[in-house]
Amino acid sequence: VDLDANSFTSEELKKALAKMKENEKAERKVSFLFLKQCIAWMKKFRPIEQLKEEFEKLNMKIETDYEIMVKLISKFNSSASTLDEKVAALYDLEYYVHQV
């Protein structure tokens, strides 16, 4: 009989290995369930292109923040815009920049 505290019997090692395998299976199951929930959550959303098409059918145009910001910058840089339009474009642009 080995009385060294750092050694283990083969039975103790088998029990520890079995427990590790059980924990690994439980972790895999939790990971799988989490992944399954994420996929279900993602299926609720539709791509932006599909949403744009549906809004166009309703005669509504949907624009991303980026598209709106590009238009505002163009309006600001346009020589045809009045001073009031340029100021309004800057105020609107400030709102979108803060969101970014």
Secondary structure, DSSP 8 states (H G I E B T S, - for coil): ----TT---HHHHHHHHHHHHHHHHHHHHHHHHHHHHHHHHHHT---HHHHHHHHHHTT-----HHHHHHHHHHHHH-TTS-HHHHHHHHHHHHHHHHH-
